[in-house]
Amino acid sequence: MTDHKRPTSLSTSSSSLEPRPSPHRTSSGNIRLGPPSSSGHAHRPSFTEQLRGMPPSPRQQRHLSLSQAQVQELLNNPPTAGHADPKFAGRDWQHITVGELVSPEDVVFAELETGVEDATNLLTESGASVLLVRSSPSQKSAVATFDYRDLTQYLLFATGQLFPDTDEHLDTFQNLAKKAQTGQKIPLRDAKSLGNKEPFVTLPHSADLTAVVELFGGGIHRIVVVKEGGNEVVGILSQLTLVRFLWENGRCFPVIDQLYAKEIKELGIGSQNLISINGDRPLKEALTLMNNEGISSLAVVDNQYNVVGNISNGDVKACIAQ
């Protein structure tokens, strides 16, 4: 939904890059973002160390999730909308509240003092797309979020690919970078102070979808939903959640349902200006470009500018899991 300086496709990819040497793992099997502290074992490079090198081409190593036959079958028989929820029948979609689309069960918390390494493990193990960050375990309100975009930005800083915009925070950055490179704990409080941060936006659970669409149309990617008149979190609403809701329940809303048969160019949406990167460029350049442009996904092209795939912040999950 977001239109950037040079818009990009926002689809995410579940495919992975070429297997790399596995990062060092603690005895619990969790991921270490820094080098191992013990000198008694053979060193295996961490993901942060791998970024300093020149990773192989994503174009050569990405694997198709569907065979050509499966792709053709999908084109011949496109999926249909799911069964609409009868509770939305006959209602105006604009007046549906955000509280009806979210669930407290989807909320995963971390604390400001949680280390980036532990937060990353929690992010990957929980299957959540984002962690809500709170000041203490007893709090039910959030002060920030931590997702794969934040992790990507942190890794770029830690490996010297990004630097502060001003000299004002240079000493702080250099200190954090040294700690990260030696495997010391970096709390989320400090990691969130690096680089650009996505606005932390909340809406009461009674707000309607009109307010949501306006926020998403202005470049916001997710909204933290809180109880009316307070700060207690009751759910998280993302662009994808809204799209899924409108797709599955579109037949309940005639004004929405009639749009599905129209072509994208007929609706006047989308863009011909695509931010892309050649598949032969190193991974660190792709991650840096996504960070600088404020986008979550990047088209991968060949030398003739044919799109051969895409890479997203979510692919960082596949990289650090290897």
N, C-alpha and C positions, 0 to 999 in steps of 0.2 A: 504494500500500500504506500510505502514511503517513496517519494520521488527525490532523488539526490541530484547533485551537480551533474553527474553522468549516470543515470539510473542503471540498475543491474537487475538481473533476475534474482528473486529472493527465495527460489526453491532451494531445499537443502539436499545434501547428498548423504547416502548411507554407505557408499562405497569407500574403500580405504586406499591408502597409498602403499607403496612397496614396503614389505616388512623390513624393519630396521632392528639393529641390536636392541634387545629388551632393556628398559631402564632398570636401574637398581631397585630392588624391592626390599622392604623391611620384612622381619620375620612373620608378620601378619599377612604378608602378601600384598600390602598396599603399595602405591606408587611413590617413589621419591623423586621430587622435582630437582633436587640438587645432587651433587656427587656423593658417593658413600663415604661415611666417616672412618670406616675401618680400612687400614692399609694392608690387612692380612688376606684380602681377597682380590682376585683379578678384577680390574676396573672395567665396568661396562658402562658406556656413555648414557647419561640421562637425556630426556627429551630436550632440556635446555641446552645441553652440550651439542646435541645433534643439530640444533638450529644454527650453531656457529659455522657448521660445515656447509657443503653444497649438496643438498638432498637430490636424488634422481628425479627425473621428470614425472610429474603426476600423470601426464598424458599416457606415458608408457605403462604405468603400473595400475591404473584404475580398472576395476573389474565391473563389468556390466551386471546389474542385479537381475536382469531379464534376458533370456535368449532372443534371437531375432524372431523365432516363431512365436514366442510369448508376446513380444512387442506387437507383432502383426495381429495376433488374436485380440490384444487389448484395443488396437485401433479399430478392428472390425466390430468389436462388442464392448463399447465403452461402459464403464460402471454406471449404475443408476443411483439416484439418491436413496438413502436409507429410509426406513419407516419413520414417518414423521410422528413426533410426540403429540398425542391428541390434546394435551393441555394447552398447546399453542394454536390450535385450530380456531379460525375466526378472529384472531387477535391482530392488532397492528404491530408489526415487528419493532417499530420504533419505540413502542411503549413497554416492551418487555424489559424487565430489570436485570442488571448485571448479576444480582444475587442468584438468579435462576439458572445461570450458566456456569457457576463455579462451585467448588466443594472444598471445605477445609482439609479434606484428606489429601489434596494435591499440594499442600503447603509443606515445604521442608525447610527447617530453620538451621542457621549456623549463628555463631556469636561474633562480635567484633574482634575478640581475641583469638578466635579460631585461626590456626595457621593455614596458609594457602594450600599446602600439601594435604592437610586433613580435609579442607573444604573441597578440594578436587576429588579426593576419594569419595567423599559423601555425595558429590554431584554425580559421579559415574556409577556408584553402587546403588543409589536411590532411583536412578533412571529419570530424575527430574531434569527439566530444561533450565531451571534457575533455583538458586537458594535465596531465601529471605534472610537478611542479616539483622539480628537484634542485639541490643546492648547487653543483655544477660539472659540466662536460661529461663528465668521466671517471667520474662516479658512475653506478651502476646501481640505486641506491635513490632513493626519493622522500621529500620532506619535506612536500609539500602538493599541492593540485590547483588548477587554474584553469579555470573553465568559464564559460558564458554567464550564469549567476547571479552569479558574481564580477564579470564585466564590467558587468552591469547595475548592481550595487551601486557599483562604481567610478564609472560615469557619473553616477549620482545624487549621489554625493559631489562629484564634479568640477563639477557644474552647480549646486550649492547646494540640492539637493532633500533631502539627508540630512545629519545632523550627528552627531558622536560622542555616545554616551549619557552621558558624563561630561565635565567640564571638564578632566580630567586630560590628555586627548589633543587638546585644542582647538587649541593652538599648532601641533602636528604636522599636524593636519588642515588648518588654514588655509594652512600652508606648501605642503603637497601640492596643495591646490586651486589655489593661485596658479600653481604649476608646470604643472599640467594645463591650465589655461586659457590659458597662454602657449605651449603646445606643447612644454614641456620633458619630457625622459624621466622617467617614473615607473617604477622597477623593480618587479617583482612582489613583491619582499621588502617594499616599502612599501605597495603596493596591497593585499596580503593582510592588512595590519594594520588595515584599515578595517572597521568594522561587524562583523556576525555572520559567523562562519565555520562551515561544515559540518564536523562531526568527520572527522578523517582516520583511517580505519579500515583495518587490514590483516588478512589471514588467510593462513596458510600454504597452499600449493597442495594439501596433503593433507587440509584440513578438508572436512567433508561439507556437503551442502546444508541439513541441519538447522540448522547454525550460521548459514548465510546467511539463511534464512527468519527466524530469531529477530532478526537484526540489521535486516533490512529491515522487519520488523514493528514495530521500535522507532523507526523514523523515519530510518534511514540510507538514502541513495539509491544509493550505490555503494561498492564494496569494492576496495581495491588488493590484488592477490594476489601473494604473495612466495614465494620458495623456502623450503622447510622448513629451519628453523634459521638463517635469514639474513634479509637485507633486500633482496636482489635482486628487482626487480619482474619478474613473468612474465606479467602480464595485469591487466585491470580487469573486474570483474563489476558490472553495473548491474541495477537492477530490470527494465528492459526485456529485457536479455539472459536473465535467468532466466525471465521470462514467455514469451519466444520459444522457449526450450528446452523448457519444459513443454508449450507448444502443439504444437510440431512432433513431440515424442516422447511425447505423452500416452498414445497407444495402447500404449506399452510398459509403462505403469504403470496397471493397472486402477483403483486407488483414485483416480487423477487423472482418467482417461478418463471415469469415470462422472459426474463433476461437470459436464462440458461441456453436458449436456442439461438441466441444472437452471436455473431462473430465479434471477436475482440476489437477489430478495427472499426466495426459498426458502432460499438459503444464508445469509441474514442479513448480507450485506456491503454496502458502499456507505453513503451518507448522504443524508438529505433536506436537510441544511443546507449550502447552496452559497455559497461566497464568489464574489461577482460584482461587475461594474461596468457602469454604463450605457454604451452605445456612443457617447454624446455627450461623455463625459469625455475630457480630454486624455491622451495617451499617458503622460506623466510620472506621472500619478496611478495609472495601472494598474501601472506598474513599481514605484512606491513601495509600493503595497498588497501586491504579491507579495513584495517584500522584507520588509516589516514582518510579514507573516503567515508567512513562511518557506515559501512554496509556489512551485511551478514553473510553474503554469498558472492562468489566471483566466477564468471564464465571462463572456462579453459578453452583456448582456441589453438588451431594448428597454424602453420605458416601462411595458409591461404585464408585465415580468419574464419574457418569453419568451426563451429562450436563442437567440441569433442567431449565435454563434460563440465563439471563445476566443482568448486571447492568451497566449503563453508566453515564457519567457526565450529560447527558441530563435528567436523572432521578431526579437530584437535583431540576429541575424545578417542577416536580410533588410533591416533598416533601415540598418545601417552599410554594406551592400554597395551601396546606391543612391547 
